[in-house]
Amino acid sequence: MKVLLRAVAVLFVAIGAFLIYAVIHAAASDGGAKAGVAIGYIVAAALLTWAAVALWRRGGPAASAPPPAV
């Protein structure tokens, strides 16, 4: 299960990177980028990155509990 979660996390990061690339490419084009679409892509990339981090951490080993206070 941990391998599947990490694979999905990598896929999310790749999709987020593609969305950022699309915004940069559209901004550099002759027609320019539509502001609403560009903002939507940036928000989607941020959400995908957040989800990827959550999935990556969930797939790892369990965190050890801190030592009890003395």
Biopython code that builds the backbone (N, CA, C, O; Angstrom):
import numpy as np
from Bio.PDB.StructureBuilder import StructureBuilder

atoms = [
    (1, "MET", "N", (0.830, -1.196, 0.000)),
    (1, "MET", "CA", (0.000, 0.000, 0.000)),
    (1, "MET", "C", (0.872, 1.256, 0.000)),
    (1, "MET", "O", (0.534, 2.258, -0.631)),
    (2, "LYS", "N", (1.999, 1.191, 0.717)),
    (2, "LYS", "CA", (2.851, 2.364, 0.804)),
    (2, "LYS", "C", (3.430, 2.717, -0.560)),
    (2, "LYS", "O", (3.619, 3.894, -0.864)),
    (3, "VAL", "N", (3.714, 1.709, -1.386)),
    (3, "VAL", "CA", (4.257, 1.974, -2.722)),
    (3, "VAL", "C", (3.196, 2.658, -3.582)),
    (3, "VAL", "O", (3.511, 3.574, -4.343)),
    (4, "LEU", "N", (1.963, 2.225, -3.468)),
    (4, "LEU", "CA", (0.875, 2.838, -4.237)),
    (4, "LEU", "C", (0.671, 4.295, -3.827)),
    (4, "LEU", "O", (0.490, 5.159, -4.686)),
    (5, "LEU", "N", (0.700, 4.574, -2.533)),
    (5, "LEU", "CA", (0.529, 5.957, -2.064)),
    (5, "LEU", "C", (1.649, 6.852, -2.577)),
    (5, "LEU", "O", (1.410, 7.987, -2.989)),
    (6, "ARG", "N", (2.863, 6.337, -2.550)),
    (6, "ARG", "CA", (3.993, 7.141, -3.028)),
    (6, "ARG", "C", (3.940, 7.322, -4.538)),
    (6, "ARG", "O", (4.317, 8.378, -5.045)),
    (7, "ALA", "N", (3.476, 6.303, -5.267)),
    (7, "ALA", "CA", (3.342, 6.436, -6.723)),
    (7, "ALA", "C", (2.296, 7.492, -7.070)),
    (7, "ALA", "O", (2.498, 8.284, -7.991)),
    (8, "VAL", "N", (1.196, 7.509, -6.351)),
    (8, "VAL", "CA", (0.159, 8.524, -6.581)),
    (8, "VAL", "C", (0.697, 9.907, -6.222)),
    (8, "VAL", "O", (0.391, 10.884, -6.905)),
    (9, "ALA", "N", (1.496, 10.001, -5.157)),
    (9, "ALA", "CA", (2.089, 11.279, -4.777)),
    (9, "ALA", "C", (3.010, 11.801, -5.876)),
    (9, "ALA", "O", (2.993, 12.992, -6.188)),
    (10, "VAL", "N", (3.810, 10.919, -6.461)),
    (10, "VAL", "CA", (4.695, 11.333, -7.554)),
    (10, "VAL", "C", (3.865, 11.780, -8.758)),
    (10, "VAL", "O", (4.211, 12.761, -9.416)),
    (11, "LEU", "N", (2.780, 11.072, -9.048)),
    (11, "LEU", "CA", (1.899, 11.460, -10.147)),
    (11, "LEU", "C", (1.299, 12.839, -9.898)),
    (11, "LEU", "O", (1.215, 13.654, -10.817)),
    (12, "PHE", "N", (0.881, 13.104, -8.665)),
    (12, "PHE", "CA", (0.320, 14.421, -8.328)),
    (12, "PHE", "C", (1.346, 15.524, -8.535)),
    (12, "PHE", "O", (1.011, 16.592, -9.047)),
    (13, "VAL", "N", (2.590, 15.280, -8.143)),
    (13, "VAL", "CA", (3.637, 16.291, -8.327)),
    (13, "VAL", "C", (3.891, 16.520, -9.813)),
    (13, "VAL", "O", (4.093, 17.657, -10.239)),
    (14, "ALA", "N", (3.883, 15.453, -10.600)),
    (14, "ALA", "CA", (4.097, 15.597, -12.044)),
    (14, "ALA", "C", (2.967, 16.403, -12.688)),
    (14, "ALA", "O", (3.221, 17.256, -13.539)),
    (15, "ILE", "N", (1.742, 16.141, -12.293)),
    (15, "ILE", "CA", (0.608, 16.901, -12.836)),
    (15, "ILE", "C", (0.699, 18.362, -12.411)),
    (15, "ILE", "O", (0.441, 19.259, -13.214)),
    (16, "GLY", "N", (1.067, 18.608, -11.148)),
    (16, "GLY", "CA", (1.224, 19.980, -10.667)),
    (16, "GLY", "C", (2.315, 20.725, -11.427)),
    (16, "GLY", "O", (2.160, 21.902, -11.752)),
    (17, "ALA", "N", (3.415, 20.036, -11.707)),
    (17, "ALA", "CA", (4.498, 20.666, -12.474)),
    (17, "ALA", "C", (4.038, 20.983, -13.887)),
    (17, "ALA", "O", (4.399, 22.021, -14.441)),
    (18, "PHE", "N", (3.247, 20.099, -14.469)),
    (18, "PHE", "CA", (2.723, 20.365, -15.815)),
    (18, "PHE", "C", (1.789, 21.575, -15.807)),
    (18, "PHE", "O", (1.804, 22.374, -16.744)),
    (19, "LEU", "N", (0.985, 21.714, -14.765)),
    (19, "LEU", "CA", (0.087, 22.872, -14.678)),
    (19, "LEU", "C", (0.882, 24.170, -14.571)),
    (19, "LEU", "O", (0.525, 25.168, -15.197)),
    (20, "ILE", "N", (1.947, 24.165, -13.789)),
    (20, "ILE", "CA", (2.802, 25.354, -13.680)),
    (20, "ILE", "C", (3.443, 25.664, -15.032)),
    (20, "ILE", "O", (3.513, 26.820, -15.448)),
    (21, "TYR", "N", (3.913, 24.606, -15.716)),
    (21, "TYR", "CA", (4.488, 24.783, -17.056)),
    (21, "TYR", "C", (3.456, 25.392, -18.004)),
    (21, "TYR", "O", (3.786, 26.274, -18.797)),
    (22, "ALA", "N", (2.211, 24.926, -17.928)),
    (22, "ALA", "CA", (1.163, 25.440, -18.814)),
    (22, "ALA", "C", (0.927, 26.927, -18.569)),
    (22, "ALA", "O", (0.719, 27.684, -19.516)),
    (23, "VAL", "N", (0.956, 27.347, -17.316)),
    (23, "VAL", "CA", (0.758, 28.762, -17.003)),
    (23, "VAL", "C", (1.920, 29.595, -17.543)),
    (23, "VAL", "O", (1.703, 30.650, -18.140)),
    (24, "ILE", "N", (3.139, 29.129, -17.337)),
    (24, "ILE", "CA", (4.312, 29.861, -17.829)),
    (24, "ILE", "C", (4.290, 29.938, -19.350)),
    (24, "ILE", "O", (4.569, 30.988, -19.929)),
    (25, "HIS", "N", (3.956, 28.821, -19.997)),
    (25, "HIS", "CA", (3.920, 28.789, -21.460)),
    (25, "HIS", "C", (2.822, 29.717, -22.002)),
    (25, "HIS", "O", (3.031, 30.419, -22.992)),
    (26, "ALA", "N", (1.663, 29.714, -21.352)),
    (26, "ALA", "CA", (0.568, 30.580, -21.804)),
    (26, "ALA", "C", (0.912, 32.049, -21.587)),
    (26, "ALA", "O", (0.567, 32.892, -22.415)),
    (27, "ALA", "N", (1.580, 32.361, -20.494)),
    (27, "ALA", "CA", (1.950, 33.752, -20.228)),
    (27, "ALA", "C", (2.972, 34.256, -21.241)),
    (27, "ALA", "O", (2.990, 35.441, -21.573)),
    (28, "ALA", "N", (3.817, 33.362, -21.729)),
    (28, "ALA", "CA", (4.847, 33.762, -22.686)),
    (28, "ALA", "C", (4.332, 33.774, -24.127)),
    (28, "ALA", "O", (5.030, 34.244, -25.025)),
    (29, "SER", "N", (3.138, 33.269, -24.354)),
    (29, "SER", "CA", (2.609, 33.218, -25.719)),
    (29, "SER", "C", (2.150, 34.601, -26.172)),
    (29, "SER", "O", (2.069, 35.541, -25.381)),
    (30, "ASP", "N", (1.856, 34.696, -27.451)),
    (30, "ASP", "CA", (1.445, 35.987, -28.020)),
    (30, "ASP", "C", (0.119, 36.469, -27.449)),
    (30, "ASP", "O", (-0.041, 37.659, -27.177)),
    (31, "GLY", "N", (-0.830, 35.562, -27.267)),
    (31, "GLY", "CA", (-2.146, 35.951, -26.766)),
    (31, "GLY", "C", (-2.172, 36.198, -25.270)),
    (31, "GLY", "O", (-3.103, 36.824, -24.762)),
    (32, "GLY", "N", (-1.169, 35.717, -24.560)),
    (32, "GLY", "CA", (-1.152, 35.872, -23.105)),
    (32, "GLY", "C", (-2.030, 34.832, -22.439)),
    (32, "GLY", "O", (-2.739, 34.075, -23.103)),
    (33, "ALA", "N", (-1.975, 34.807, -21.154)),
    (33, "ALA", "CA", (-2.755, 33.846, -20.377)),
    (33, "ALA", "C", (-4.018, 34.521, -19.852)),
    (33, "ALA", "O", (-4.001, 35.700, -19.497)),
    (34, "LYS", "N", (-5.108, 33.768, -19.805)),
    (34, "LYS", "CA", (-6.327, 34.271, -19.178)),
    (34, "LYS", "C", (-6.122, 34.195, -17.668)),
    (34, "LYS", "O", (-5.708, 33.161, -17.143)),
    (35, "ALA", "N", (-6.407, 35.273, -16.988)),
    (35, "ALA", "CA", (-6.101, 35.369, -15.560)),
    (35, "ALA", "C", (-6.838, 34.309, -14.744)),
    (35, "ALA", "O", (-6.238, 33.681, -13.871)),
    (36, "GLY", "N", (-8.103, 34.105, -15.008)),
    (36, "GLY", "CA", (-8.886, 33.139, -14.233)),
    (36, "GLY", "C", (-8.372, 31.720, -14.384)),
    (36, "GLY", "O", (-8.295, 30.969, -13.412)),
    (37, "VAL", "N", (-8.020, 31.359, -15.611)),
    (37, "VAL", "CA", (-7.505, 30.016, -15.866)),
    (37, "VAL", "C", (-6.144, 29.845, -15.210)),
    (37, "VAL", "O", (-5.864, 28.803, -14.617)),
    (38, "ALA", "N", (-5.297, 30.864, -15.315)),
    (38, "ALA", "CA", (-3.965, 30.784, -14.720)),
    (38, "ALA", "C", (-4.047, 30.651, -13.197)),
    (38, "ALA", "O", (-3.323, 29.852, -12.603)),
    (39, "ILE", "N", (-4.911, 31.418, -12.580)),
    (39, "ILE", "CA", (-5.085, 31.328, -11.128)),
    (39, "ILE", "C", (-5.627, 29.963, -10.743)),
    (39, "ILE", "O", (-5.195, 29.381, -9.748)),
    (40, "GLY", "N", (-6.560, 29.453, -11.513)),
    (40, "GLY", "CA", (-7.104, 28.116, -11.250)),
    (40, "GLY", "C", (-6.036, 27.042, -11.346)),
    (40, "GLY", "O", (-5.993, 26.131, -10.520)),
    (41, "TYR", "N", (-5.181, 27.142, -12.342)),
    (41, "TYR", "CA", (-4.100, 26.160, -12.501)),
    (41, "TYR", "C", (-3.118, 26.232, -11.339)),
    (41, "TYR", "O", (-2.660, 25.200, -10.848)),
    (42, "ILE", "N", (-2.791, 27.447, -10.897)),
    (42, "ILE", "CA", (-1.864, 27.607, -9.782)),
    (42, "ILE", "C", (-2.467, 27.036, -8.497)),
    (42, "ILE", "O", (-1.776, 26.363, -7.732)),
    (43, "VAL", "N", (-3.745, 27.302, -8.262)),
    (43, "VAL", "CA", (-4.418, 26.760, -7.080)),
    (43, "VAL", "C", (-4.471, 25.237, -7.154)),
    (43, "VAL", "O", (-4.236, 24.558, -6.154)),
    (44, "ALA", "N", (-4.776, 24.704, -8.325)),
    (44, "ALA", "CA", (-4.818, 23.248, -8.488)),
    (44, "ALA", "C", (-3.448, 22.628, -8.255)),
    (44, "ALA", "O", (-3.347, 21.567, -7.639)),
    (45, "ALA", "N", (-2.403, 23.269, -8.736)),
    (45, "ALA", "CA", (-1.048, 22.758, -8.522)),
    (45, "ALA", "C", (-0.692, 22.779, -7.034)),
    (45, "ALA", "O", (-0.059, 21.849, -6.534)),
    (46, "ALA", "N", (-1.094, 23.828, -6.332)),
    (46, "ALA", "CA", (-0.822, 23.908, -4.892)),
    (46, "ALA", "C", (-1.580, 22.820, -4.133)),
    (46, "ALA", "O", (-1.030, 22.196, -3.225)),
    (47, "LEU", "N", (-2.833, 22.592, -4.500)),
    (47, "LEU", "CA", (-3.622, 21.542, -3.838)),
    (47, "LEU", "C", (-3.052, 20.151, -4.128)),
    (47, "LEU", "O", (-3.013, 19.294, -3.245)),
    (48, "LEU", "N", (-2.616, 19.936, -5.357)),
    (48, "LEU", "CA", (-2.010, 18.649, -5.688)),
    (48, "LEU", "C", (-0.709, 18.442, -4.916)),
    (48, "LEU", "O", (-0.414, 17.327, -4.486)),
    (49, "THR", "N", (0.065, 19.502, -4.741)),
    (49, "THR", "CA", (1.299, 19.391, -3.967)),
    (49, "THR", "C", (0.995, 19.085, -2.509)),
    (49, "THR", "O", (1.664, 18.252, -1.897)),
    (50, "TRP", "N", (0.005, 19.740, -1.957)),
    (50, "TRP", "CA", (-0.403, 19.470, -0.577)),
    (50, "TRP", "C", (-0.861, 18.016, -0.423)),
    (50, "TRP", "O", (-0.496, 17.350, 0.546)),
    (51, "ALA", "N", (-1.652, 17.528, -1.370)),
    (51, "ALA", "CA", (-2.113, 16.142, -1.322)),
    (51, "ALA", "C", (-0.949, 15.165, -1.471)),
    (51, "ALA", "O", (-0.925, 14.124, -0.814)),
    (52, "ALA", "N", (0.008, 15.493, -2.323)),
    (52, "ALA", "CA", (1.166, 14.624, -2.512)),
    (52, "ALA", "C", (1.988, 14.531, -1.229)),
    (52, "ALA", "O", (2.450, 13.448, -0.871)),
    (53, "VAL", "N", (2.175, 15.642, -0.541)),
    (53, "VAL", "CA", (2.915, 15.616, 0.719)),
    (53, "VAL", "C", (2.178, 14.768, 1.749)),
    (53, "VAL", "O", (2.798, 13.984, 2.467)),
    (54, "ALA", "N", (0.864, 14.922, 1.822)),
    (54, "ALA", "CA", (0.077, 14.136, 2.771)),
    (54, "ALA", "C", (0.160, 12.643, 2.446)),
    (54, "ALA", "O", (0.306, 11.822, 3.351)),
    (55, "LEU", "N", (0.067, 12.293, 1.180)),
    (55, "LEU", "CA", (0.168, 10.882, 0.792)),
    (55, "LEU", "C", (1.565, 10.335, 1.055)),
    (55, "LEU", "O", (1.710, 9.201, 1.510)),
    (56, "TRP", "N", (2.580, 11.121, 0.776)),
    (56, "TRP", "CA", (3.962, 10.664, 0.984)),
    (56, "TRP", "C", (4.217, 10.394, 2.470)),
    (56, "TRP", "O", (4.834, 9.393, 2.833)),
    (57, "ARG", "N", (3.734, 11.301, 3.319)),
    (57, "ARG", "CA", (3.932, 11.107, 4.761)),
    (57, "ARG", "C", (3.127, 9.925, 5.284)),
    (57, "ARG", "O", (3.583, 9.213, 6.178)),
    (58, "ARG", "N", (1.947, 9.712, 4.741)),
    (58, "ARG", "CA", (1.118, 8.602, 5.184)),
    (58, "ARG", "C", (1.739, 7.271, 4.799)),
    (58, "ARG", "O", (1.563, 6.278, 5.505)),
    (59, "GLY", "N", (2.465, 7.238, 3.686)),
    (59, "GLY", "CA", (3.065, 6.006, 3.211)),
    (59, "GLY", "C", (4.339, 5.624, 3.935)),
    (59, "GLY", "O", (4.826, 4.504, 3.780)),
    (60, "GLY", "N", (4.885, 6.530, 4.716)),
    (60, "GLY", "CA", (6.146, 6.263, 5.391)),
    (60, "GLY", "C", (5.941, 5.519, 6.693)),
    (60, "GLY", "O", (4.813, 5.174, 7.047)),
    (61, "PRO", "N", (7.030, 5.271, 7.410)),
    (61, "PRO", "CA", (6.910, 4.593, 8.703)),
    (61, "PRO", "C", (6.224, 5.494, 9.720)),
    (61, "PRO", "O", (6.251, 6.720, 9.611)),
    (62, "ALA", "N", (5.624, 4.870, 10.690)),
    (62, "ALA", "CA", (4.926, 5.624, 11.736)),
    (62, "ALA", "C", (5.925, 6.405, 12.556)),
    (62, "ALA", "O", (7.019, 5.921, 12.846)),
    (63, "ALA", "N", (5.552, 7.598, 12.925)),
    (63, "ALA", "CA", (6.425, 8.435, 13.745)),
    (63, "ALA", "C", (6.479, 7.879, 15.167)),
    (63, "ALA", "O", (5.470, 7.439, 15.718)),
    (64, "SER", "N", (7.643, 7.907, 15.728)),
    (64, "SER", "CA", (7.774, 7.411, 17.105)),
    (64, "SER", "C", (7.256, 8.465, 18.075)),
    (64, "SER", "O", (7.338, 9.665, 17.815)),
    (65, "ALA", "N", (6.731, 8.001, 19.174)),
    (65, "ALA", "CA", (6.196, 8.907, 20.184)),
    (65, "ALA", "C", (7.349, 9.562, 20.940)),
    (65, "ALA", "O", (8.373, 8.924, 21.182)),
    (66, "PRO", "N", (7.193, 10.803, 21.304)),
    (66, "PRO", "CA", (8.259, 11.458, 22.077)),
    (66, "PRO", "C", (8.392, 10.787, 23.447)),
    (66, "PRO", "O", (7.431, 10.204, 23.949)),
    (67, "PRO", "N", (9.549, 10.868, 24.034)),
    (67, "PRO", "CA", (9.725, 10.250, 25.372)),
    (67, "PRO", "C", (8.846, 10.962, 26.391)),
    (67, "PRO", "O", (8.577, 12.156, 26.255)),
    (68, "PRO", "N", (8.405, 10.248, 27.392)),
    (68, "PRO", "CA", (7.539, 10.886, 28.403)),
    (68, "PRO", "C", (8.302, 11.950, 29.190)),
    (68, "PRO", "O", (9.508, 11.847, 29.414)),
    (69, "ALA", "N", (7.565, 12.959, 29.593)),
    (69, "ALA", "CA", (8.171, 14.039, 30.385)),
    (69, "ALA", "C", (8.508, 13.530, 31.775)),
    (69, "ALA", "O", (7.775, 12.729, 32.355)),
    (70, "VAL", "N", (9.611, 13.999, 32.292)),
    (70, "VAL", "CA", (10.053, 13.537, 33.615)),
    (70, "VAL", "C", (9.619, 14.491, 34.677)),
    (70, "VAL", "O", (9.898, 14.272, 35.855)),
]
sb = StructureBuilder()
sb.init_structure("model")
sb.init_model(0)
sb.init_chain("A")
sb.init_seg("    ")
for serial, (resi, resn, name, xyz) in enumerate(atoms, 1):
    if name == "N":
        sb.init_residue(resn, " ", resi, " ")
    sb.init_atom(name, np.array(xyz, "f"), 0.0, 1.0, " ", f" {name:<3s}", serial, name[0])
structure = sb.get_structure()
